[in-house]
Amino acid sequence: MSPNHRKDGDEPAVTRGEEGKVGELQKLFMMVVLHEVDSGAKTLDWFEGQVPSRGIDGPAVKEATAALVEMGLIEKAGQYRKGGMRPYRFTQRGRAFYQEVLTIIADDKDYIDWRRVGEIRFP
């Protein structure tokens, strides 16, 4: 979502130097979950906090997933089967949010500068 496509009341996904409603560590966990929703490589067990990954414990992943669902950025896939489709997918709002975040904190090869995750303002 580019700045020109925002509606009244929409806030930018990334801000500089503002303290948002979400703490920096939780932002990191939430960004990792969004990244994994995009990649489609993780299982339902991972999203539900039963499989730790990259030093992130299961409960943190579970909480981040639940928060993103509550914000309306991701949703559980209705027909999920192991080895089948992805367990979570972006909502339309979530896809736009994630793309906006990537345009600001990722380079042209989609390498995310994880040091900048604190600048993200989650809805």
Secondary structure, 3 states (H helix, E strand, C coil): CCHHHCCCCCCCCECCCCCCCCCHHHHHHHHHHHHHHHHCCCCHHHHCCCCCECCECHHHHHHHHHHHHHCCCEEECCCCCCCCCCCEEECHHHHHHHHHHHHHHECCCCCECHHHHHHECCC
